Amino acid sequence: MSIARVDGRVQPARSGDPKRVGPYRIIGRLGSGGMGTVHAGLDPAGLRVAVKVIHPAQAEDHEFRARFRREVQLSSRVHGPCLIPLLAADPDAETPWLATTYAPGLTLDQHLAAHGALTGATLYAFATGAAQALAAIHAAGVVHRDVKPQNVILTPAGPRVLDFGIAHAADGTSVTRTGVMTGTPGWISPEHYRTGTAGPEGDMFAWGTLVAYAATARLPFGTGAPDVVAYRVMSEEPDLDGLPDELREPLTKAFAKNPAERISADAAAEQCERLLARQATQVLGATADPGPTRIGDHLTTAWNLPSVEDPAWSLPKPSRRRRALMAAATAIAVAAASGGIAASYTSGDRAEVALTSDRTTPATPSAKTSAPVSASATTASGPPAETTSTPAIDPRTIRIPKDPLAGVANPAYRRSDDETQPHPDEWRASTTAGSTEERDAEKTIRDRMTSMLATKDMDFMKPTITFNQRAQTVMVTGGPVPQLPENYQEVFRRAGEMAACSTLAHRLKNDPTTWPYGRFAIYWKTSELDATSLGYGEATDGCISEIAGQWHGDESGMATAEIPSSDKAEIRVADATVKAIVATWNTNTTETNDDPITLNDGISLGFDPIENAAYVWTDDPNSRFTSHASQSNLRGTAEEAVCRKLTLEFRNNKSWQYTHWSVAVYDSYTGTRQFVGSGTCPY
């Protein structure tokens, strides 16, 4: 679905434009055309998206709807560099739509009209990126069939190929209008003119045209009437005057009249990348130190287009707690246990322990704990002995400074009042640790995250820590991991935010005039050059979820706590705590009520290693805890039992970190849980 873009910037919404499409809040327009409108949208976590919405008249056309459905199916199959990933779609909605990651920048034709031809390393990067995108498309068994300047966006991070509106599968299946030639004159291959054949070779002919056009700002087969252009394409050689000599070889192969002799996308990408590497070396200088390794490759290094920041996207930065709640709202309910030992608890049974060999094997407990066995953890299989001895200074009780720069006159970190969210280009430009201080911070963040993730048997999600000194931002990146449950990314986000925030807060507190990093951003890689933003924040905002100075549980922490644990100490503590809650409740209510609520099942306990909290919750469908009195009694009973057990373990287990508690009850009216109490145990 080709949509005209004004300049990649957000235009004001018009009367009748939707306020929301699917889960996305619409803030304006990016462009429109005969097929539909592209709206600028934000997901619940603030990710920028482009939402294509079909015009009502087109939606009533069954043939067009079938083609749109096909576009969605094909787009979902294609992943790779220099592509714009499909995020969500509903081709069967009354008004069909699809959403992709927003790509800022001009299309190739717009850029050439405004700034002229691409030159130097940027041209080689363009040729490489476009070939890499087509290689990924072809590897997925898809043929694009409409490669042209309007379908390539020059983002600050590199070229991005888009629009699968007339794409079809390489096996030949497609949905097109009978008797209508698909494609754009001047961008159609000789064999397509002659026989209607449209395969990967046709895409590569268009790739050659695209690169030649980018290098010279003119079409290699000229302009004019469609039949005249068609004759030139089938019978004449392209005009390559002005093309760098090194690019003539791959482009000459791309322009071969016989499709069997044409260069493949993989070969073109490989050859152009070698040329690009040579160009990148020249840009850096033959004797220059290349410096830290970048997240991207030569393409990112050589690409030289300025960032495009549109004020229309800028929104006030939400508080850390608000960001956590927004991310939790989009997370899928946790239902899968990781590999290793999965434990579950119910108040009427002993702890059930199941051995699983597959990470994605779901556990089916009604009550759960959190955290797998870590190789570095020191746990005891039996109950700890009663003791009151504690170290004079316990590192586990050291507080994270709420405002580490309070009272500092000239801090090195200068973005405390900057409410703009981190840009993906800042992620792409980030580098591995260069200084001793950066390496220390990198190790601290990675070790803390690994410890947190290990308690959920998720330490296979290895974080990459990089630094962007200009943006004064630390990037924590995960993925890609195939077929990863979505809730695992949510745990990764929370672990990354807590580890980065606490590490940066202490650094700012200890070295305020020399440590420049105060912001952090969490990303999940979708390819070598692309990643999805999971969250961001500032260490100067505070790192703990607090209301009026007190810690409070939330849905995000509850979702993490619901993931089963395999940590032996957590299994033991959770089992003992649930039994203590049940015993105390049943004893007290029997003594004080004629018609008491007895607990035999439906009480669960789980651990959130991110904020060191134990969660107690009920899953009673009959909602016995409906009155304020019963909820207050449950909160008091749970608080007393949890803090007693946590304190005992804290004193006897040097690796025990849990200090907070939260209680939630099932609300039959909303079908959700309602928090009735949270706090911190007085260690």
C-alpha positions in Angstrom: 0.0 0.0 0.0 1.9 3.0 -1.2 1.2 6.0 0.9 2.6 9.5 0.1 4.8 10.9 2.9 5.1 14.6 3.3 8.6 14.5 4.8 8.4 11.9 7.5 7.2 14.5 10.1 4.0 14.4 12.0 1.2 16.4 10.5 -1.8 17.5 12.5 -4.7 15.1 12.7 -7.8 16.0 10.7 -11.4 15.9 11.5 -12.7 12.4 11.5 -9.3 10.8 12.2 -9.4 8.1 14.8 -8.2 8.7 18.4 -7.0 5.1 18.7 -6.3 2.2 16.4 -5.9 -1.1 18.1 -3.6 -0.5 21.1 -2.1 2.7 19.6 -2.9 6.3 20.5 -3.0 8.4 17.4 -1.2 11.8 17.6 -1.2 12.9 14.0 -0.7 12.0 10.4 2.4 10.9 8.5 0.9 10.8 5.0 -2.0 9.7 2.9 -2.8 8.3 -0.5 -5.5 6.6 -2.6 -5.4 3.4 -0.6 -5.4 4.8 2.9 -3.8 7.0 5.6 -0.6 6.5 7.7 -1.1 7.8 11.2 1.6 8.6 13.8 0.9 6.6 16.9 2.3 5.7 20.3 2.0 2.3 22.0 1.3 2.1 25.8 5.1 2.2 26.5 5.7 5.3 24.3 7.1 3.4 21.3 6.6 5.4 18.1 4.7 3.6 15.4 3.3 4.2 11.9 -0.3 2.9 11.6 -1.6 2.3 8.1 -5.4 2.5 8.0 -7.3 1.6 4.8 -9.9 4.0 3.4 -13.5 2.8 4.0 -14.1 2.5 0.2 -11.1 0.2 -0.2 -12.2 -1.8 2.8 -15.5 -2.7 1.1 -13.5 -4.1 -1.9 -13.1 -7.8 -1.2 -10.3 -8.1 -3.7 -8.4 -5.3 -2.1 -9.0 -6.6 1.4 -7.6 -10.0 0.2 -4.5 -8.2 -1.1 -4.1 -6.3 2.2 -4.4 -9.5 4.2 -1.7 -11.0 2.0 0.5 -7.9 2.7 0.1 -8.6 6.4 0.9 -12.3 6.0 4.0 -11.6 4.0 5.3 -8.8 6.2 5.1 -11.0 9.2 7.4 -13.5 7.5 10.2 -11.1 6.8 12.7 -10.0 9.4 16.2 -8.7 8.9 18.5 -5.6 8.5 17.2 -2.4 6.9 13.6 -3.5 7.1 10.8 -2.0 9.1 9.3 -4.7 11.3 5.5 -5.3 11.4 4.3 -4.9 15.0 0.5 -5.7 14.8 -2.3 -5.8 12.3 -6.0 -6.5 11.9 -6.9 -7.1 8.3 -10.3 -8.4 9.2 -11.4 -5.3 11.1 -14.2 -3.1 9.8 -11.4 -0.7 8.9 -8.3 -2.8 8.3 -5.0 -1.6 9.6 -1.4 -2.5 10.3 1.3 -1.0 12.5 5.0 -0.9 11.9 7.9 0.7 13.8 8.2 4.4 12.9 11.1 5.2 10.5 12.0 8.9 10.6 13.4 10.5 7.4 12.8 11.3 3.8 12.1 8.8 1.1 14.9 8.4 -1.4 13.1 10.5 -4.1 12.4 13.3 -1.5 16.0 13.3 -0.4 17.4 13.5 -3.9 15.0 16.3 -4.8 16.1 18.3 -1.7 19.8 17.4 -1.3 21.0 15.8 -4.5 22.7 12.4 -5.1 24.2 10.3 -2.4 28.0 10.3 -2.4 31.0 8.6 -0.8 30.5 6.1 2.0 26.8 7.0 2.4 26.2 5.8 -1.2 28.0 2.5 -0.5 26.1 2.1 2.7 22.8 2.7 0.8 23.7 0.0 -1.7 24.7 -2.4 1.0 21.6 -1.8 3.2 19.1 -2.1 0.3 20.7 -5.4 -0.9 20.7 -6.7 2.7 17.0 -5.9 3.0 16.2 -7.7 -0.3 18.3 -10.7 0.8 16.2 -11.0 4.0 13.0 -10.7 1.9 14.1 -13.3 -0.5 15.3 -15.6 2.3 11.8 -15.6 3.7 10.4 -16.8 0.3 9.0 -13.4 -0.6 9.4 -11.2 -3.7 8.9 -7.5 -3.1 7.9 -6.5 -6.7 7.8 -2.8 -6.1 11.3 -1.6 -5.3 11.4 2.1 -6.0 12.6 5.4 -4.3 9.2 6.0 -2.7 9.5 2.7 -0.9 13.0 3.4 0.7 13.3 5.7 3.7 16.6 7.2 4.5 16.6 7.2 8.3 19.4 8.6 10.4 20.5 4.9 11.0 20.5 3.8 7.4 18.1 2.9 4.5 14.9 1.1 5.3 12.9 -0.8 2.7 9.1 -0.8 3.2 5.8 -1.5 1.5 4.8 -5.1 0.7 1.5 -3.9 -0.9 2.0 -5.9 -4.1 4.6 -8.4 -2.8 4.0 -12.1 -3.3 5.4 -15.4 -2.2 8.3 -16.8 -4.3 6.2 -19.9 -4.8 4.0 -17.8 -7.1 1.0 -17.4 -4.9 -0.4 -13.9 -4.9 -3.5 -11.9 -5.0 -3.5 -9.2 -7.7 -6.0 -7.7 -10.0 -6.6 -9.7 -13.2 -4.9 -8.3 -16.2 -3.1 -5.5 -14.3 0.7 -5.2 -14.5 2.1 -4.6 -11.1 5.1 -2.4 -10.6 6.1 1.1 -11.6 7.4 2.0 -15.1 11.2 2.4 -15.1 11.4 0.0 -12.2 10.1 -3.1 -13.9 12.5 -5.8 -15.2 12.7 -6.9 -18.8 11.2 -10.4 -18.1 8.3 -8.8 -16.3 7.6 -6.6 -19.4 7.8 -9.6 -21.7 6.1 -12.4 -19.7 4.8 -10.9 -16.5 7.3 -12.9 -14.5 8.2 -11.4 -11.2 10.8 -13.2 -9.2 13.7 -12.3 -6.9 15.7 -11.5 -10.1 13.2 -8.7 -10.9 13.8 -7.2 -7.5 17.6 -7.2 -8.2 17.0 -5.4 -11.5 15.1 -2.8 -9.5 17.9 -2.7 -6.9 20.4 -1.8 -9.6 18.1 1.0 -10.8 17.7 2.2 -7.3 21.4 2.4 -6.6 22.1 4.1 -9.9 19.3 6.6 -9.2 20.7 7.3 -5.8 24.2 7.9 -7.2 23.3 10.1 -10.1 19.8 11.5 -9.2 18.6 10.4 -12.7 16.9 7.2 -13.9 19.3 4.8 -15.8 16.7 4.2 -18.5 15.5 7.8 -18.7 12.0 9.1 -18.5 9.1 9.5 -20.9 6.0 7.5 -22.0 5.7 4.1 -20.4 6.1 2.2 -23.7 9.3 4.2 -24.5 10.8 3.4 -21.1 9.7 -0.2 -21.5 11.6 -0.4 -24.9 14.8 1.0 -23.3 14.6 -1.5 -20.4 14.2 -4.5 -22.8 16.6 -3.4 -25.5 19.1 -0.8 -24.4 21.9 -0.5 -21.8 21.5 1.7 -18.8 23.1 5.1 -18.5 25.6 4.7 -15.7 27.6 7.9 -16.2 28.6 9.4 -12.9 28.5 6.0 -11.0 31.6 5.2 -9.0 33.7 2.6 -10.8 33.7 0.2 -7.9 29.9 -0.1 -8.1 29.8 -0.7 -11.8 30.5 -4.4 -11.5 27.6 -5.4 -9.2 25.2 -3.0 -11.0 26.1 -4.3 -14.4 25.3 -7.8 -13.1 22.0 -6.5 -11.7 21.1 -5.0 -15.1 21.6 -8.3 -17.1 18.8 -8.8 -19.5 18.8 -12.5 -18.8 17.5 -13.0 -15.2 19.5 -16.1 -14.8 22.7 -14.0 -15.2 21.6 -11.5 -12.6 23.4 -11.0 -9.3 21.6 -12.3 -6.2 20.7 -10.2 -3.2 23.1 -12.1 -1.0 26.0 -11.7 -3.4 25.2 -8.0 -4.0 25.1 -7.4 -0.2 28.4 -9.2 0.3 30.2 -7.4 -2.5 28.8 -4.0 -1.5 29.7 -4.6 2.1 33.3 -5.3 1.2 33.3 -2.0 -0.8 31.7 -0.3 2.2 34.3 -1.6 4.6 37.0 0.0 2.4 35.1 3.3 2.3 34.6 3.2 6.1 38.3 2.7 6.6 39.0 5.7 4.5 36.5 7.7 6.5 38.2 6.8 9.8 41.7 7.2 8.3 44.1 4.4 7.5 46.0 4.7 10.8 43.1 5.8 13.0 42.1 3.8 16.0 38.6 2.4 15.1 37.7 2.8 18.8 35.1 0.8 20.6 33.0 -1.8 18.7 29.6 -0.4 17.6 26.4 -2.3 17.9 25.9 -2.0 14.1 28.4 -2.8 11.4 30.2 -0.7 8.8 26.8 0.5 7.5 26.1 2.4 10.7 29.6 3.8 10.9 29.6 5.1 7.2 26.0 6.3 7.1 26.1 10.1 7.2 22.6 11.6 7.4 21.6 13.9 10.3 19.1 12.8 12.9 15.5 14.0 12.3 13.8 15.0 15.6 10.2 16.0 15.3 8.9 18.0 18.3 5.4 16.5 17.7 6.7 13.2 19.1 8.1 14.7 22.3 5.9 14.0 25.3 6.6 14.6 29.0 8.6 11.8 30.4 6.5 9.6 32.7 7.7 8.8 36.2 9.5 5.5 36.6 6.6 4.0 38.4 4.2 5.1 35.6 6.5 3.6 33.0 6.4 0.3 34.8 2.7 0.3 35.0 2.4 1.2 31.3 4.7 -1.7 30.4 2.9 -4.1 32.6 -0.4 -3.2 31.0 0.9 -4.5 27.7 2.5 -7.7 29.0 0.9 -11.0 28.6 -0.1 -12.8 31.7 2.6 -15.1 32.9 1.9 -18.7 32.3 5.2 -20.4 31.4 7.8 -21.8 33.6 11.5 -21.9 32.6 13.6 -25.0 32.5 15.2 -26.6 35.5 13.2 -27.1 38.7 9.8 -25.4 38.7 8.0 -25.1 42.1 4.4 -24.4 42.9 2.6 -23.8 46.1 -1.0 -24.1 47.2 -2.1 -23.5 50.8 -3.7 -27.0 51.0 -0.8 -29.0 49.6 2.9 -29.4 50.0 5.2 -27.7 47.5 5.0 -29.5 44.2 8.4 -29.8 42.4 8.5 -30.7 38.7 11.5 -31.4 36.6 11.3 -29.9 33.1 13.7 -30.2 30.2 12.3 -27.5 28.0 12.4 -23.8 28.8 9.0 -23.3 27.3 7.3 -26.1 29.1 4.5 -24.5 31.1 4.0 -25.1 34.7 0.5 -25.5 36.1 0.7 -24.6 39.7 -2.0 -22.5 41.4 0.6 -20.7 43.5 4.1 -19.9 42.5 7.5 -18.7 43.6 10.1 -17.0 41.6 13.7 -17.7 40.8 15.9 -20.5 39.5 19.0 -21.9 41.2 22.0 -19.7 40.6 25.4 -21.2 40.6 26.7 -18.5 42.9 23.8 -18.6 45.3 24.3 -20.1 48.8 21.2 -21.8 49.9 20.3 -24.4 52.5 18.0 -27.3 51.9 16.8 -27.4 55.5 15.4 -24.6 57.7 18.0 -22.2 59.1 18.8 -22.2 62.7 17.4 -19.4 64.9 20.0 -16.7 65.4 20.1 -13.0 65.9 23.7 -12.3 64.8 24.0 -9.9 61.9 27.0 -8.0 60.4 27.6 -4.5 61.7 27.1 -3.2 58.1 25.2 -5.4 55.8 25.7 -4.5 52.1 22.1 -5.7 51.4 20.7 -2.8 53.5 22.6 0.0 51.6 20.0 2.3 50.2 19.9 3.5 46.6 20.1 7.3 46.7 16.8 8.9 45.6 18.5 12.1 44.2 22.2 11.4 43.8 22.9 14.9 42.6 21.2 16.8 45.3 23.4 19.8 46.3 25.9 19.2 43.5 26.8 22.5 41.9 28.4 21.4 38.6 27.6 17.7 37.9 29.0 16.0 34.8 25.5 14.7 34.0 23.6 17.6 32.6 20.3 16.1 31.3 18.2 16.0 34.5 15.7 18.4 33.1 15.6 16.9 29.6 12.3 15.1 29.2 12.9 13.8 25.7 13.0 10.0 25.4 16.1 8.2 24.1 16.2 8.0 20.3 17.0 4.7 18.5 19.9 6.4 16.8 21.5 7.0 20.2 21.3 3.2 20.7 22.9 2.5 17.3 25.7 5.0 18.0 26.5 3.6 21.4 29.8 1.8 22.0 31.2 -0.8 24.3 32.9 0.3 27.5 36.1 2.3 26.9 37.2 3.6 30.2 37.9 1.7 33.4 34.9 3.4 35.0 32.6 2.3 32.2 33.9 -1.3 32.3 33.2 -1.4 36.1 29.7 -0.1 35.5 29.2 -2.6 32.7 30.2 -5.5 34.9 28.0 -4.3 37.8 24.9 -3.9 35.6 25.5 -7.2 33.9 26.2 -9.1 37.2 23.1 -7.6 38.9 20.9 -8.4 35.9 22.3 -12.0 35.7 21.5 -12.5 39.3 18.0 -11.2 39.0 17.3 -13.2 35.8 18.8 -16.3 37.2 16.1 -16.4 39.9 13.6 -16.9 37.1 15.9 -19.3 35.1 16.3 -16.5 32.5 20.0 -16.0 32.7 20.2 -17.3 29.1 19.1 -13.7 28.2 22.6 -12.2 28.2 22.5 -8.4 28.4 24.8 -6.2 26.3 25.8 -3.0 28.0 26.9 0.0 25.8 27.5 3.7 26.3 26.6 6.8 24.4 28.6 9.6 26.0 27.1 12.4 23.9 23.6 11.3 25.0 24.9 10.6 28.5 22.9 7.3 28.3 23.7 3.7 29.1 22.0 1.2 26.8 21.0 -2.3 28.1 20.2 -4.6 25.1 18.8 -8.1 25.0 17.9 -10.5 22.3 17.2 -11.6 19.7 15.9 -14.9 21.2 13.6 -16.9 19.0 10.1 -17.7 20.2 10.6 -16.0 23.5 7.4 -15.5 25.6 6.5 -11.8 25.7 6.5 -11.7 29.5 10.2 -12.7 29.5 11.0 -9.4 27.8 9.0 -7.6 30.5 11.2 -9.3 33.2 14.3 -8.4 31.2 13.1 -4.7 31.0 12.5 -4.5 34.8 15.8 -6.2 35.6 17.6 -3.9 33.2 16.0 -0.7 34.6 16.7 -1.7 38.2 20.3 -2.8 37.6 21.1 0.3 35.4 19.3 2.8 37.6 20.9 1.6 40.9 24.3 1.4 39.4 24.1 4.9 37.8 22.6 6.3 41.0 25.6 5.1 43.1 28.0 6.3 40.4 26.5 9.8 40.4 26.5 9.9 44.1 30.1 8.9 44.4 31.5 10.8 41.4 29.1 13.5 40.5 31.5 15.9 38.8 33.2 13.2 36.6 30.6 10.5 35.9 28.5 11.7 32.9 25.9 9.0 32.6 22.5 9.5 34.3 20.0 8.1 31.7 19.4 4.5 30.8 17.4 2.8 28.0 16.4 -0.8 27.6 16.2 -2.3 24.1 15.4 -5.7 22.6 17.2 -6.4 19.3 15.2 -7.5 16.3 18.2 -7.5 14.0 21.8 -6.3 14.0 20.7 -2.7 13.2 17.2 -2.5 14.8 15.8 -2.9 18.2 12.6 -2.2 20.0 12.5 0.1 23.0 11.3 -1.6 26.2 11.7 1.3 28.6 14.0 4.1 29.8 14.6 6.4 32.8 16.9 8.5 34.8 18.8 7.6 38.0 17.9 11.0 39.3 14.2 10.1 39.3 14.6 7.3 41.9 14.9 3.6 41.3 12.2 2.1 43.6 8.4 2.2 43.1 7.3 4.4 46.0 4.2 6.3 47.0 4.6 8.9 49.7 8.0 7.5 50.5 6.9 3.9 51.0 7.4 0.9 48.7 4.3 -0.4 47.0 3.7 -3.5 45.0 2.2 -3.3 41.5 1.0 -5.4 38.6 4.4 -5.6 37.0 6.0 -7.0 40.1 3.1 -9.4 40.6 3.5 -10.7 37.0 7.1 -11.4 37.7 6.3 -13.0 41.0 3.9 -15.4 39.3 6.7 -17.0 37.3 7.6 -20.2 39.1 10.9 -20.5 41.0 13.5 -23.2 41.2 15.6 -21.6 44.0 15.8 -24.0 46.9 15.7 -21.3 49.5 12.7 -19.6 47.9 10.9 -22.9 47.6 11.4 -23.6 51.3 10.5 -20.1 52.5 7.4 -19.9 50.3 6.2 -23.3 51.5 6.7 -22.4 55.1 5.2 -18.9 54.8 2.0 -20.1 53.0 1.5 -22.8 55.7 2.0 -20.2 58.4 -0.5 -17.8 56.8 -3.1 -20.5 56.6 -2.5 -21.8 60.1 -2.7 -18.4 61.7 -5.7 -17.3 59.7 -7.7 -20.4 60.4 -6.9 -20.3 64.1 -7.7 -16.6 64.5 -11.0 -16.7 62.5 -12.2 -19.8 64.3 -11.8 -18.1 67.6 -13.4 -14.8 66.7 -16.2 -15.7 64.1 -19.3 -17.8 64.2 -19.1 -18.3 60.4 -15.4 -18.0 59.7 -13.7 -18.0 56.3 -11.3 -20.9 56.4 -8.3 -21.2 54.1 -7.5 -24.5 52.5 -6.5 -23.5 49.0 -6.3 -20.4 46.8 -3.4 -18.6 48.7 -0.2 -18.2 46.6 3.2 -16.7 47.3 5.8 -15.6 44.7 9.0 -13.6 44.6 9.9 -10.6 42.5 13.8 -10.5 42.4 13.8 -7.1 40.6 12.5 -5.1 43.6 13.2 -7.8 46.2 9.6 -8.4 47.1 7.4 -11.3 48.2 3.9 -11.2 46.8 0.9 -13.0 48.5 -2.3 -13.3 46.5 -5.6 -15.1 46.4 -7.2 -16.6 43.3 -10.5 -17.4 44.9 -13.2 -17.2 42.2 -15.9 -16.9 44.9 -14.2 -13.8 46.2 -14.5 -14.5 49.9 -12.4 -11.5 50.8 -14.9 -8.8 49.7 -15.3 -6.9 52.9 -12.8 -4.3 54.2 -12.5 -6.2 57.5 -11.6 -9.5 55.8 -9.1 -7.8 53.5 -7.5 -6.0 56.5 -7.3 -9.2 58.5 -5.6 -11.0 55.6 -3.2 -8.2 55.1 -2.2 -8.3 58.8 -1.9 -12.0 58.8 0.2 -12.1 55.7 2.4 -9.3 56.7 3.2 -10.9 60.1 4.0 -14.3 58.6 5.9 -13.0 55.6 8.1 -10.6 57.6 8.8 -13.2 60.2 10.0 -15.8 57.6 11.9 -13.2 55.5 13.7 -11.8 58.5 14.7 -15.2 59.7 16.1 -16.1 56.2 17.7 -12.7 55.9 19.7 -13.2 59.1 20.9 -16.7 58.2 21.3 -16.7 54.4 23.9 -14.2 53.1 22.4 -14.3 49.6 18.8 -13.5 50.7 17.7 -10.2 49.3 13.9 -10.0 49.9 12.8 -7.2 52.1 9.4 -6.0 50.8 5.9 -7.6 50.9 2.6 -7.0 49.1 -0.8 -8.6 49.4 -3.5 -8.7 46.7 -7.0 -10.3 46.6 -9.2 -11.4 43.7 -11.9 -8.9 42.7 -14.9 -10.7 41.3 -16.3 -7.5 39.8 -13.3 -6.7 37.6 -11.8 -10.2 37.3 -8.4 -8.8 38.5 -6.5 -8.6 41.7 -6.7 -5.6 44.1 -3.8 -4.7 46.2 -4.7 -4.4 49.9 -1.3 -3.8 51.4 2.4 -3.3 50.8 5.4 -2.5 52.9 9.0 -3.2 54.0 10.0 -5.6 56.7 11.9 -4.0 59.6 15.2 -5.9 59.4 
